[in-house]
Amino acid sequence: MDELAKSFVLGTDDPVGSITDEMTDAFDRDGVVLLREALSPDWLMLTEMGLARVLADSGVKKQQFFVGEEGEFQETVRNFDNAFEIRRLLFDSPAASIMGRFMGSDNVWYYSDEFFIKTSGGNERTPWHQDTPYFPVAGNQFSSIWITLDPLSKDECLEFVVGSHKETMFDGFDPRNPGDPTSGFYNEGLPILPDIEANRDAFPIASWELTPGDIILSSPSTIHGGGPTRLDSQRRALAIRAFGDDVVFAERPSSQPTVPLTPGLSAHLQPGDPLRSPWYPKLRPVPNSEAHGV
């Protein structure tokens, strides 16, 4: 069902300069586009070095999904704080500029990043969800890129419900109980997501076969889920989330804290305030302290 969402070739020589209005219009309409050949081998090497640093650091919390089950896998959140390589990827690679172009914002701020690590073979799929219910944000200029370090078949790739970013915001799944699609994160204030996996034919689901260097760019409000891995394969991926000028602080139900944890954020921001905080460093324009030659 590749025709449901667009794929484009950016090319590593000038990926930002090759972005057209057709591409940005497709992103606005569908909530997801595939950008082939967007990152050069150097940036993939930097990402892999960052992953190695994070996995070797015993001080970094590794969140486990499907704990104790055969399909167990792990994630690490906000690696920007722990891995020099991820900082350099965000300041030096074209990734943040690509996100800014598709969001229509010259200013780009970091929100979070996550490694998803499925290396043991036979890992479970990541449950269907939207990201924005977990985040204390509102606004349109918000995007996420998904970088794979491994070649992936279509059935192992991240999957998206095309156009869902402009529809209902649902409660997120509970990471402590990911196998139960009816188990909500907040269990108040937001409707429970329909059981998409049990009714796949009823939804416009898009996914692709990927080669390292390809990136998927999506809205965090687009419903998505990750395919399982085969016994003979692995899936190591980095998601980066960033936002532009129109994103503001927003409240979520009080039964759970938003993620990543940002203690004290609500002490100096009121709902509707621009999302500006040391938690969210500016990526574009690149600060002088992070620019080359300074």
C-alpha positions in Angstrom: 0.0 0.0 0.0 3.0 2.3 -0.7 0.7 4.6 -2.8 -1.0 5.7 0.4 1.9 8.0 1.4 4.6 9.6 -0.8 8.2 8.8 -1.0 10.8 11.2 -2.4 14.6 11.1 -3.1 16.4 13.9 -1.4 20.0 13.0 -2.2 22.9 13.5 0.2 24.6 16.3 -1.7 22.0 18.9 -0.8 19.1 17.3 1.0 17.6 20.5 2.3 17.9 22.4 -1.1 16.1 19.5 -2.9 12.9 19.8 -0.8 10.0 21.0 -3.0 6.6 22.3 -2.3 5.2 19.0 -3.5 7.0 17.3 -0.7 5.9 19.7 2.0 2.3 19.6 0.7 2.4 15.8 0.9 3.6 15.9 4.5 0.9 18.4 5.5 -1.8 16.2 3.9 -0.7 12.7 4.9 1.2 13.4 8.1 4.1 11.2 6.9 6.6 11.1 4.0 9.6 8.8 3.2 12.8 10.7 2.3 15.2 8.4 0.5 19.0 8.9 0.6 18.6 11.8 3.0 21.6 11.0 5.3 25.1 10.1 4.2 27.2 7.2 5.6 29.0 9.7 7.9 25.8 10.6 9.7 24.8 7.0 10.1 28.2 6.2 11.5 27.8 9.0 14.0 24.4 7.7 15.0 25.8 4.2 15.5 28.6 5.5 17.6 26.0 7.3 19.8 24.0 4.1 20.2 27.2 2.2 21.3 28.0 4.9 23.9 24.4 4.9 25.3 24.3 1.1 25.5 27.7 1.0 27.3 26.6 3.6 29.8 25.2 1.9 32.9 23.8 5.3 34.1 21.4 5.5 31.1 18.0 4.1 31.9 16.9 1.5 29.3 13.1 1.1 29.2 12.0 -2.5 28.6 8.9 -3.4 26.7 7.3 -6.9 27.0 9.5 -7.6 30.0 10.2 -11.3 30.5 8.5 -12.3 27.2 10.2 -13.7 24.1 9.5 -10.5 22.2 11.2 -8.1 24.8 12.9 -5.0 23.4 14.3 -1.8 24.8 14.4 2.0 24.3 16.5 4.8 25.6 15.1 8.4 25.9 16.8 11.8 25.5 20.2 10.5 24.4 21.0 14.1 23.6 22.0 14.5 27.2 24.3 11.5 27.4 25.9 11.0 24.0 28.2 13.6 22.4 27.5 11.9 19.0 23.8 12.6 19.1 24.4 16.3 19.9 26.7 16.5 16.9 24.2 14.7 14.7 21.5 17.3 15.6 23.8 20.4 15.3 25.9 19.3 12.3 23.9 17.0 10.1 21.0 18.3 7.9 18.4 16.5 10.0 17.1 19.5 11.9 17.1 21.7 8.8 15.1 19.1 7.0 12.6 19.1 9.8 12.4 22.9 9.8 11.8 23.0 6.1 8.9 20.6 6.3 7.4 22.3 9.4 7.7 25.7 7.7 9.8 27.2 10.5 13.3 28.7 10.3 13.6 28.3 14.1 13.9 24.7 15.3 14.0 23.5 18.9 14.9 20.0 20.1 12.1 18.1 22.0 13.4 14.6 22.5 15.0 11.6 20.9 14.7 7.8 21.4 16.7 4.8 20.4 14.5 1.7 19.7 16.6 -1.4 20.0 15.4 -4.7 18.7 18.5 -6.8 18.5 17.7 -10.3 19.8 15.5 -11.3 16.9 11.8 -12.2 17.1 10.9 -8.9 19.0 7.3 -7.8 19.3 5.9 -4.9 17.4 5.7 -1.5 19.0 2.0 -0.9 19.7 -0.1 1.6 17.7 -0.1 5.0 19.2 0.3 8.8 18.7 3.2 10.6 20.4 1.5 13.9 21.1 -0.8 12.6 23.9 2.3 11.9 25.9 3.7 15.4 25.3 2.7 18.7 27.0 2.4 20.5 23.7 0.0 22.0 21.2 0.7 23.4 17.7 1.2 22.3 14.1 5.0 22.9 13.7 6.1 19.6 15.2 7.8 16.8 13.4 9.7 13.5 14.0 12.3 11.7 11.9 13.0 8.0 12.2 16.4 6.8 11.2 17.2 3.1 10.7 20.7 1.7 11.1 19.6 -1.6 9.5 18.0 -2.6 6.2 14.4 -3.3 6.9 11.7 -5.2 5.0 8.3 -3.6 4.6 6.8 -5.8 7.3 9.5 -4.8 9.8 9.3 -1.1 9.1 7.4 1.6 11.1 3.8 1.8 9.9 1.5 4.8 9.7 -2.2 5.5 9.5 -2.2 8.1 6.7 -3.9 11.4 7.5 -4.6 10.5 11.1 -2.7 13.6 12.4 -5.6 15.8 11.6 -8.2 13.7 13.4 -8.8 12.6 17.0 -6.1 12.7 19.6 -6.4 9.4 21.5 -5.0 8.2 24.9 -1.6 6.5 24.6 -0.9 2.9 25.4 0.5 2.0 28.8 4.2 1.2 28.4 3.9 -1.1 31.5 1.3 -3.2 29.7 2.0 -2.8 25.9 0.3 -6.0 25.0 -3.2 -4.8 26.0 -4.5 -2.3 23.4 -7.4 -1.3 25.7 -5.0 -0.3 28.5 -4.7 3.5 28.4 -1.8 5.7 29.7 -4.0 8.3 31.4 -7.3 6.6 31.5 -9.0 9.9 31.7 -9.7 12.8 29.4 -8.9 11.1 26.1 -10.6 8.3 24.1 -8.9 4.9 23.9 -7.4 4.2 20.5 -9.3 1.7 18.3 -7.7 -1.8 18.0 -6.0 -1.1 14.7 -4.0 -4.3 14.6 -7.2 -6.4 14.9 -8.8 -4.4 12.1 -6.0 -3.5 9.7 -8.1 -3.5 6.6 -10.2 -0.7 7.9 -7.3 1.8 8.0 -5.0 3.3 5.4 -1.7 1.9 6.6 1.5 2.8 4.9 5.0 1.4 5.3 8.1 0.9 3.2 11.2 -1.2 2.6 14.1 0.8 4.0 17.8 1.2 3.4 20.1 3.0 5.9 20.2 6.6 4.8 16.4 6.7 4.2 14.5 8.6 6.8 10.7 8.7 7.6 9.4 12.1 8.5 6.1 12.3 10.3 3.9 14.3 12.5 3.9 13.1 16.1 0.1 13.2 15.9 0.1 10.5 13.1 -1.0 7.1 14.5 1.9 4.7 14.0 3.4 1.5 15.3 6.5 -0.6 14.7 6.7 -3.9 12.9 8.1 -7.0 14.7 11.6 -8.3 13.8 12.2 -11.7 12.4 14.4 -14.2 14.3 17.3 -13.7 11.9 17.2 -9.8 11.9 17.6 -6.7 14.1 16.1 -3.2 14.0 18.1 -0.4 15.6 16.4 3.0 15.0 16.7 6.6 16.3 13.7 8.9 16.5 14.3 12.6 16.7 11.5 15.1 17.6 11.7 18.8 17.1 9.3 21.8 16.9 9.0 25.3 15.5 7.6 28.7 16.4 3.9 27.9 16.9 4.2 25.1 19.4 3.0 26.0 22.9 2.8 24.4 26.3 -0.4 22.4 26.9 -1.8 20.4 29.8 -2.5 16.7 29.8 -4.5 14.6 32.3 -3.0 14.7 35.7 -3.0 10.9 36.3 0.4 10.4 34.7 3.4 12.7 34.1 4.1 13.7 30.5 7.3 12.3 28.8 10.2 12.7 28.8 10.0 13.8 32.4 10.5 17.6 32.7 10.2 18.4 36.5 9.5 22.1 37.0 8.4 22.9 33.5 4.8 23.8 34.6 6.3 26.1 37.3 7.3 28.7 34.7 5.0 27.9 31.7 1.2 28.4 31.5 -1.0 26.7 28.9 -0.7 28.6 25.7 2.8 29.9 26.5 5.5 29.3 23.7 7.4 26.2 24.6 10.7 27.7 25.6 12.8 26.1 28.3 16.3 24.8 28.9 14.8 21.4 28.5 14.4 22.3 24.8 17.7 23.7 23.3 17.6 25.5 20.0 19.0 23.6 17.0 18.3 26.1 14.2 19.7 28.6 13.6 22.7 26.8 15.1 23.8 28.6 18.3 27.2 30.2 18.1 28.4 28.0 20.9 27.7 24.9 18.7 28.7 26.3 15.4 31.9 25.2 13.5 34.9 27.5 13.9 33.7 29.1 17.1 
